[in-house]
Amino acid sequence: MSSLAAIASSGLQAADLRLRVSAHNVANMNTPGFAPQRVSEASAGPRSGVTAQVVQSDQRGVSLEQEAIEQMAAKLAFKANVFVLRTYQETTGTLLNVFA
């Protein structure tokens, strides 16, 4: 897999994790003493994309507004990374047609 595809793939995985964690938080919002989780993302290197891991939040209780923002951000990240993958695929196909 090329570095561009690997970067976009890691971005899709991070967006998926953000969406799943947000859904978990909303599902447990009425649980007494529940502390929501968050996703911490970090660079995995210049050609590797991002790493994402679940971390426990310091706050208690779930803010539906915050979770809506998290879900919208995950949706935008999905769209952006799919666009990168499509562009990569189209560019690679064009290059193969030119040089084949």
KOLKOLDO-729415 format. One record per residue: residue number from 1; x, y, z of N, C-alpha, C, O in turn; residue in three letters. Coordinates in Angstrom, 1 decimal. Layout:
<atoms>
ATOM,NUM,X,Y,Z,X,Y,Z,X,Y,Z,X,Y,Z,ALA .
...
</atoms>
This chain:
<atoms>
ATOM,1,0.9,-1.2,0.0,0.0,0.0,0.0,0.9,1.2,0.0,1.9,1.3,0.7,MET .
ATOM,2,0.6,2.2,-0.8,1.4,3.4,-0.8,1.2,4.2,0.4,0.2,4.0,1.2,SER .
ATOM,3,2.1,5.1,0.7,2.0,5.9,1.9,0.8,6.8,1.9,0.2,7.0,2.9,SER .
ATOM,4,0.3,7.3,0.7,-0.9,8.1,0.6,-2.1,7.3,1.0,-2.9,7.8,1.8,LEU .
ATOM,5,-2.2,6.1,0.5,-3.3,5.2,0.9,-3.3,4.9,2.3,-4.3,4.8,3.0,ALA .
ATOM,6,-2.1,4.6,2.9,-1.9,4.3,4.3,-2.3,5.4,5.2,-3.0,5.2,6.2,ALA .
ATOM,7,-2.0,6.6,4.8,-2.4,7.8,5.6,-3.9,8.0,5.6,-4.5,8.2,6.6,ILE .
ATOM,8,-4.5,7.9,4.4,-6.0,8.0,4.3,-6.7,6.9,5.1,-7.7,7.1,5.7,ALA .
ATOM,9,-6.1,5.7,5.0,-6.7,4.5,5.7,-6.6,4.7,7.2,-7.6,4.4,7.9,SER .
ATOM,10,-5.5,5.2,7.7,-5.4,5.5,9.1,-6.4,6.6,9.6,-6.9,6.6,10.7,SER .
ATOM,11,-6.6,7.6,8.7,-7.6,8.6,9.0,-9.0,8.1,9.1,-9.8,8.5,9.9,GLY .
ATOM,12,-9.3,7.1,8.2,-10.6,6.5,8.2,-10.8,5.7,9.5,-11.9,5.7,10.1,LEU .
ATOM,13,-9.8,5.0,9.9,-9.8,4.2,11.2,-10.0,5.1,12.4,-10.8,4.8,13.3,GLN .
ATOM,14,-9.3,6.3,12.4,-9.4,7.2,13.5,-10.9,7.8,13.5,-11.4,8.0,14.6,ALA .
ATOM,15,-11.4,8.1,12.3,-12.8,8.7,12.3,-13.8,7.6,12.8,-14.7,8.0,13.5,ALA .
ATOM,16,-13.6,6.4,12.4,-14.5,5.3,12.8,-14.4,5.2,14.4,-15.4,5.0,15.0,ASP .
ATOM,17,-13.2,5.3,14.9,-13.1,5.2,16.4,-13.8,6.3,17.1,-14.4,6.2,18.1,LEU .
ATOM,18,-13.6,7.5,16.5,-14.3,8.7,17.1,-15.8,8.5,17.1,-16.5,8.9,18.1,ARG .
ATOM,19,-16.3,8.0,16.0,-17.8,7.8,15.9,-18.3,6.8,16.9,-19.3,6.9,17.6,LEU .
ATOM,20,-17.5,5.7,17.0,-17.9,4.6,17.9,-17.8,5.1,19.4,-18.7,4.7,20.2,ARG .
ATOM,21,-16.8,5.8,19.7,-16.6,6.3,21.1,-17.8,7.3,21.4,-18.3,7.3,22.5,VAL .
ATOM,22,-18.1,8.2,20.5,-19.2,9.1,20.7,-20.5,8.3,20.9,-21.3,8.7,21.8,SER .
ATOM,23,-20.8,7.3,20.1,-22.0,6.5,20.3,-22.0,5.8,21.6,-23.1,5.8,22.3,ALA .
ATOM,24,-20.9,5.4,22.1,-20.8,4.7,23.4,-21.1,5.8,24.5,-21.8,5.4,25.5,HIS .
ATOM,25,-20.6,7.0,24.4,-20.9,8.0,25.3,-22.4,8.3,25.4,-22.9,8.5,26.5,ASN .
ATOM,26,-23.0,8.5,24.2,-24.4,8.8,24.2,-25.2,7.6,24.8,-26.2,7.9,25.5,VAL .
ATOM,27,-24.9,6.4,24.5,-25.6,5.3,25.0,-25.5,5.2,26.5,-26.4,4.6,27.1,ALA .
ATOM,28,-24.5,5.7,27.1,-24.3,5.6,28.5,-24.5,6.9,29.3,-24.1,7.0,30.4,ASN .
ATOM,29,-25.1,7.8,28.6,-25.2,9.2,29.3,-26.1,9.2,30.5,-25.9,10.0,31.4,MET .
ATOM,30,-27.0,8.2,30.7,-27.8,8.2,31.8,-27.3,7.3,32.9,-28.0,7.1,34.0,ASN .
ATOM,31,-26.1,6.7,32.7,-25.5,5.9,33.7,-24.9,6.8,34.8,-24.1,7.6,34.5,THR .
ATOM,32,-25.3,6.6,36.1,-24.8,7.4,37.1,-23.3,7.3,37.3,-22.7,6.2,37.3,PRO .
ATOM,33,-22.6,8.5,37.3,-21.1,8.5,37.5,-20.3,8.2,36.2,-19.1,8.1,36.3,GLY .
ATOM,34,-21.0,8.1,35.1,-20.3,7.7,33.9,-19.4,8.8,33.4,-19.8,10.0,33.4,PHE .
ATOM,35,-18.2,8.5,33.1,-17.2,9.4,32.6,-17.0,9.1,31.1,-16.6,8.0,30.8,ALA .
ATOM,36,-17.3,10.1,30.3,-17.2,9.8,28.8,-15.7,9.5,28.4,-14.8,9.9,29.1,PRO .
ATOM,37,-15.6,8.9,27.3,-14.3,8.6,26.7,-14.1,9.6,25.6,-15.0,10.2,25.0,GLN .
ATOM,38,-12.8,9.8,25.2,-12.4,10.6,24.1,-11.4,9.9,23.3,-10.8,8.9,23.7,ARG .
ATOM,39,-11.2,10.3,22.1,-10.2,9.7,21.2,-9.0,10.7,21.1,-9.1,11.9,20.8,VAL .
ATOM,40,-7.8,10.2,21.4,-6.6,11.0,21.3,-5.9,10.5,20.0,-5.6,9.3,19.8,SER .
ATOM,41,-5.6,11.5,19.2,-4.9,11.2,17.9,-3.6,11.8,17.9,-3.3,12.9,18.5,GLU .
ATOM,42,-2.6,11.1,17.3,-1.3,11.6,17.2,-0.7,11.2,15.8,-1.1,10.2,15.3,ALA .
ATOM,43,0.3,11.9,15.4,1.0,11.6,14.1,1.7,10.3,14.3,2.4,10.1,15.3,SER .
ATOM,44,1.6,9.4,13.3,2.4,8.2,13.3,3.6,8.3,12.5,4.3,7.3,12.3,ALA .
ATOM,45,3.9,9.5,12.0,5.1,9.7,11.2,4.7,10.3,9.9,3.5,10.3,9.5,GLY .
ATOM,46,5.6,10.9,9.1,5.3,11.6,7.9,4.7,10.8,6.8,4.0,11.3,6.0,PRO .
ATOM,47,4.9,9.5,6.8,4.3,8.6,5.8,3.4,7.5,6.3,3.1,6.6,5.7,ARG .
ATOM,48,2.9,7.7,7.6,2.2,6.7,8.2,0.8,7.1,8.7,0.0,6.3,9.1,SER .
ATOM,49,0.5,8.4,8.6,-0.9,8.8,9.0,-1.0,9.1,10.5,-0.1,9.8,11.0,GLY .
ATOM,50,-2.0,8.7,11.1,-2.3,9.0,12.5,-2.5,7.7,13.3,-2.9,6.6,12.7,VAL .
ATOM,51,-2.3,7.8,14.6,-2.7,6.7,15.5,-3.8,7.3,16.4,-3.8,8.5,16.7,THR .
ATOM,52,-4.7,6.5,16.8,-5.8,6.9,17.6,-6.0,5.9,18.7,-6.0,4.7,18.5,ALA .
ATOM,53,-6.2,6.5,19.9,-6.5,5.6,21.1,-7.6,6.2,21.9,-7.7,7.4,22.0,GLN .
ATOM,54,-8.3,5.4,22.6,-9.4,5.8,23.5,-8.8,6.2,24.9,-8.0,5.4,25.4,VAL .
ATOM,55,-9.1,7.4,25.4,-8.7,7.8,26.7,-9.9,8.2,27.5,-11.0,8.6,27.0,VAL .
ATOM,56,-9.8,8.1,28.8,-10.9,8.4,29.7,-10.9,9.9,30.0,-9.8,10.5,30.2,GLN .
ATOM,57,-12.1,10.5,29.9,-12.2,12.0,30.2,-12.2,12.2,31.7,-12.6,11.4,32.4,SER .
ATOM,58,-11.7,13.4,32.0,-11.7,13.8,33.4,-13.0,14.2,33.9,-13.3,14.2,35.1,ASP .
ATOM,59,-13.9,14.6,33.0,-15.2,15.2,33.4,-16.2,14.0,33.6,-16.0,12.9,33.1,GLN .
ATOM,60,-17.2,14.3,34.4,-18.3,13.4,34.6,-19.5,13.9,33.8,-19.8,15.1,33.7,ARG .
ATOM,61,-20.3,13.0,33.3,-21.5,13.3,32.5,-21.2,13.6,31.1,-20.0,13.8,30.7,GLY .
ATOM,62,-22.2,13.4,30.3,-22.1,13.5,28.8,-22.8,14.8,28.3,-23.9,15.0,28.7,VAL .
ATOM,63,-22.1,15.5,27.5,-22.7,16.7,26.9,-23.1,16.3,25.5,-22.3,16.0,24.6,SER .
ATOM,64,-24.5,16.3,25.2,-24.9,15.9,23.9,-24.4,16.9,22.8,-24.2,16.5,21.7,LEU .
ATOM,65,-24.2,18.1,23.2,-23.7,19.1,22.2,-22.3,18.7,21.8,-22.0,18.7,20.6,GLU .
ATOM,66,-21.5,18.3,22.8,-20.1,17.9,22.5,-20.1,16.6,21.6,-19.3,16.5,20.7,GLN .
ATOM,67,-21.0,15.7,21.9,-21.1,14.5,21.2,-21.5,14.7,19.7,-21.1,14.1,18.8,GLU .
ATOM,68,-22.5,15.6,19.6,-22.9,16.0,18.2,-21.7,16.6,17.4,-21.6,16.3,16.2,ALA .
ATOM,69,-20.9,17.4,18.0,-19.8,18.0,17.4,-18.8,16.9,17.0,-18.2,16.9,15.9,ILE .
ATOM,70,-18.5,15.9,17.9,-17.6,14.8,17.7,-18.1,14.0,16.5,-17.3,13.6,15.6,GLU .
ATOM,71,-19.4,13.8,16.4,-20.0,13.0,15.3,-19.9,13.7,14.0,-19.6,13.1,12.9,GLN .
ATOM,72,-20.1,15.0,14.0,-20.0,15.8,12.8,-18.5,15.8,12.3,-18.2,15.7,11.1,MET .
ATOM,73,-17.6,15.9,13.3,-16.2,15.9,12.9,-15.7,14.6,12.3,-15.0,14.5,11.4,ALA .
ATOM,74,-16.3,13.5,12.9,-16.0,12.2,12.4,-16.5,12.0,10.9,-15.8,11.5,10.1,ALA .
ATOM,75,-17.7,12.6,10.7,-18.3,12.5,9.4,-17.4,13.3,8.4,-17.2,12.8,7.2,LYS .
ATOM,76,-17.0,14.4,8.7,-16.1,15.2,7.8,-14.8,14.5,7.6,-14.3,14.6,6.5,LEU .
ATOM,77,-14.3,13.9,8.6,-13.0,13.2,8.5,-13.2,12.0,7.5,-12.3,11.7,6.7,ALA .
ATOM,78,-14.3,11.3,7.6,-14.6,10.2,6.7,-14.6,10.7,5.3,-13.9,10.2,4.4,PHE .
ATOM,79,-15.3,11.8,5.0,-15.4,12.4,3.7,-14.1,12.8,3.1,-13.8,12.5,2.0,LYS .
ATOM,80,-13.3,13.5,4.0,-12.0,13.9,3.5,-11.1,12.8,3.1,-10.4,12.8,2.1,ALA .
ATOM,81,-11.1,11.7,4.0,-10.2,10.6,3.7,-10.6,9.8,2.5,-9.8,9.2,1.8,ASN .
ATOM,82,-11.9,9.6,2.3,-12.4,8.9,1.2,-12.1,9.7,-0.1,-11.7,9.1,-1.1,VAL .
ATOM,83,-12.2,11.0,0.0,-11.8,11.9,-1.2,-10.3,11.7,-1.5,-10.0,11.6,-2.7,PHE .
ATOM,84,-9.5,11.6,-0.5,-8.0,11.3,-0.8,-7.9,10.0,-1.4,-7.1,9.9,-2.4,VAL .
ATOM,85,-8.5,8.9,-0.9,-8.4,7.6,-1.5,-8.9,7.6,-3.0,-8.3,7.0,-3.9,LEU .
ATOM,86,-10.0,8.3,-3.2,-10.6,8.3,-4.6,-9.6,9.0,-5.5,-9.3,8.6,-6.7,ARG .
ATOM,87,-9.1,10.1,-5.1,-8.1,10.9,-5.9,-6.9,10.1,-6.2,-6.3,10.1,-7.3,THR .
ATOM,88,-6.4,9.4,-5.2,-5.2,8.5,-5.3,-5.5,7.5,-6.4,-4.7,7.2,-7.2,TYR .
ATOM,89,-6.7,6.8,-6.3,-7.0,5.8,-7.2,-7.1,6.3,-8.6,-6.6,5.7,-9.6,GLN .
ATOM,90,-7.8,7.5,-8.8,-7.9,8.1,-10.1,-6.5,8.4,-10.7,-6.3,8.2,-11.9,GLU .
ATOM,91,-5.7,9.0,-9.9,-4.4,9.4,-10.3,-3.5,8.2,-10.7,-2.8,8.3,-11.7,THR .
ATOM,92,-3.6,7.2,-9.9,-2.8,6.0,-10.2,-3.3,5.4,-11.5,-2.5,4.9,-12.3,THR .
ATOM,93,-4.6,5.3,-11.7,-5.2,4.8,-12.9,-4.8,5.6,-14.1,-4.5,5.0,-15.2,GLY .
ATOM,94,-4.8,6.9,-14.0,-4.3,7.8,-15.1,-2.9,7.5,-15.4,-2.5,7.5,-16.6,THR .
ATOM,95,-2.0,7.4,-14.4,-0.6,7.2,-14.6,-0.4,5.8,-15.3,0.5,5.7,-16.2,LEU .
ATOM,96,-1.1,4.8,-14.9,-1.0,3.5,-15.5,-1.4,3.6,-17.0,-0.8,2.9,-17.9,LEU .
ATOM,97,-2.4,4.3,-17.3,-2.9,4.4,-18.7,-1.9,5.2,-19.5,-1.7,4.9,-20.7,ASN .
ATOM,98,-1.2,6.2,-19.0,-0.2,7.0,-19.7,1.0,6.1,-20.0,1.6,6.2,-21.1,VAL .
ATOM,99,1.5,5.4,-19.0,2.8,4.7,-19.1,2.6,3.2,-19.6,3.6,2.6,-19.9,PHE .
ATOM,100,1.4,2.7,-19.7,1.2,1.3,-20.1,1.1,1.2,-21.6,1.0,0.1,-22.2,ALA .
</atoms>
